[in-house]
Amino acid sequence: MSPSHLVKRWMTSCFLNILPWNEIANYVLIVVSEGPVFQVLYCVALLKHLETRLLHHSTQHTLLYDTLEEPVQGFVLSNYLDYMLSLDREHGTMLRKDLADINISCVGDR
C-alpha cells in the first residue's frame, strides 16, 4: 500500500478509529486556523511518526492490516509542530501554489 492510499483513507475517515479524539480535534483546529497546507503537513508528520513501524511491517508483509486496522499509538501533534513548521518554511510556498492550482482545476471541471 502506498503512502498516498494510506493518507487518502485517513482523510476520508477524518482519522476516526485512527487517532484519539483529542488529536482529531487538534487536526481540525490546525487546518482551520492555518489552512490546507497544514492538512498536508499533518499527514506528513503522522507518516514520520509511523516511519519505523511502516518500514518494519512492510518487510513482514503485515503493512496493509496493521496500518488500516490498528489505531496510531503515541502521536501527539505538539511533538511534531516544530517539524511541521520547518516543513512549512521549506515547502509551504510550493504547497500553497499547488493546492491553489488543484482548487482552480477542480472548480473549472464543474
C-alpha positions as CSV (number, residue, x, y, z in Angstrom):
1,M,0.0,0.0,0.0
2,S,1.4,3.4,-1.0
3,P,1.5,6.3,1.4
4,S,-1.0,8.1,-0.8
5,H,-3.5,5.3,-0.3
6,L,-3.0,5.3,3.4
7,V,-3.3,9.1,3.7
8,K,-6.5,9.1,1.5
9,R,-8.0,6.5,3.8
10,W,-7.1,8.6,6.9
11,M,-8.5,11.7,5.3
12,T,-11.8,10.2,4.1
13,S,-12.4,8.8,7.6
14,C,-11.2,12.1,9.2
15,F,-8.9,9.9,11.3
16,L,-11.8,8.2,13.1
17,N,-10.6,5.0,14.7
18,I,-7.1,6.0,13.8
19,L,-6.3,8.8,16.3
20,P,-7.8,9.6,19.7
21,W,-10.4,12.4,19.8
22,N,-8.1,15.0,21.2
23,E,-5.7,14.5,18.3
24,I,-8.6,14.6,15.8
25,A,-9.6,17.9,17.4
26,N,-6.0,19.2,17.1
27,Y,-6.1,18.2,13.4
28,V,-9.3,20.1,12.7
29,L,-8.1,23.2,14.7
30,I,-4.7,23.4,13.0
31,V,-6.3,23.0,9.5
32,V,-9.0,25.6,10.2
33,S,-6.5,28.1,11.8
34,E,-3.5,27.6,9.4
35,G,-5.1,26.4,6.2
36,P,-5.0,23.4,3.9
37,V,-1.2,23.3,3.8
38,F,-1.3,22.1,7.4
39,Q,-3.6,19.3,6.3
40,V,-0.7,18.0,4.2
41,L,1.9,18.7,6.8
42,Y,-0.2,16.9,9.5
43,C,-0.2,13.8,7.3
44,V,3.5,14.0,6.7
45,A,4.1,14.4,10.4
46,L,1.9,11.3,11.1
47,L,3.8,9.3,8.5
48,K,7.1,10.5,10.1
49,H,5.7,9.3,13.4
50,L,5.0,5.9,11.9
51,E,8.1,5.6,9.8
52,T,9.9,2.9,11.8
53,R,6.6,0.9,12.2
54,L,5.8,1.2,8.5
55,L,9.3,0.1,7.4
56,H,9.2,-2.9,9.8
57,H,5.7,-4.0,8.8
58,S,6.5,-3.6,5.1
59,T,9.2,-6.3,5.4
60,Q,6.8,-8.5,7.4
61,H,4.0,-8.2,4.8
62,T,1.6,-7.1,7.5
63,L,1.6,-3.4,6.4
64,L,-1.9,-3.4,5.0
65,Y,-3.6,-4.9,8.0
66,D,-1.5,-3.0,10.5
67,T,-2.0,0.4,9.0
68,L,-5.7,0.0,8.2
69,E,-6.9,-1.7,11.3
70,E,-4.7,-0.6,14.1
71,P,-5.1,2.9,15.7
72,V,-1.9,5.0,15.7
73,Q,-0.3,5.0,19.1
74,G,1.7,7.8,20.7
75,F,1.1,10.5,18.1
76,V,0.9,14.0,19.7
77,L,0.7,17.0,17.5
78,S,2.7,19.2,19.8
79,N,5.7,16.8,19.5
80,Y,5.7,17.4,15.7
81,L,4.8,21.1,15.5
82,D,8.4,22.3,15.1
83,Y,8.8,19.7,12.3
84,M,5.7,20.8,10.6
85,L,6.7,24.5,10.9
86,S,10.1,23.7,9.4
87,L,8.4,21.9,6.5
88,D,6.1,24.9,6.0
89,R,9.1,27.2,5.9
90,E,10.9,25.0,3.4
91,H,8.0,23.8,1.2
92,G,5.0,26.0,2.2
93,T,5.1,28.3,-0.8
94,M,5.2,25.5,-3.3
95,L,2.4,23.6,-1.4
96,R,0.2,26.7,-1.4
97,K,0.7,27.2,-5.1
98,D,0.0,23.5,-5.9
99,L,-3.1,23.4,-3.7
100,A,-4.4,26.6,-5.3
101,D,-3.8,25.1,-8.8
102,I,-5.7,21.9,-7.7
103,N,-8.6,24.0,-6.4
104,I,-8.7,26.1,-9.6
105,S,-8.7,22.9,-11.8
106,C,-11.4,21.3,-9.7
107,V,-13.6,24.4,-9.9
108,G,-13.0,24.6,-13.6
109,D,-14.2,20.9,-14.1
110,R,-17.7,21.6,-12.8
